[in-house]
Amino acid sequence: MYSMSPYAGKLLTDKECIDKYNNENHWGLMVSVDLAECDHEKISSKEHITQFAIDLAKYIDMKRYGEPTVVFFGDHPKVQGYSLVQLIETSLISGHFAEDTDRAFVDIFSCKEFPPEKAAEYTKEYFGAKRMEYAIAFRDI
């Protein structure tokens, strides 16, 4: 697995990522988005999180497979919140929304190309986050 994050150096642009993905014939592309200082109402709303999965899939041109699953759980306040799974025909979108700290953690994985930076920025705006970091991984075996 080849991965990049702000801690490992400069991230590739969306065009560079898509070119690398296609030219090197990688099996999958993943972006992990970490958000902080999110809008509490947005990350605490099952309806908003559900609509996010629908809207993000459309934004990155992915075909959803079924409806989003959004479940509230967690025994400890640090992790209590909604979790999301949205299957897409080329893999999945997942996320966890920690209400106690107004943080969110979203992963988008697909064997079809998509623009990881644009997807991360879209996610940041959707949840009103003031801070964001993301990492990109090319999946292979």
KAWOVEN-V403232 format. One record per helix or strand. SS is the DSSP state (a for helix, b for strand). FROM is the first residue (numbers start at 1). TO is the last residue. Records with the same first field share a line. If there is no record, write none. Layout:
BEGIN
SS = FROM-TO, FROM-TO
END
This chain:
BEGIN
b = 2-5, 28-36, 64-64, 69-73, 81-88, 91-98, 103-110, 131-139
a = 14-23, 40-43, 46-59, 116-126
END
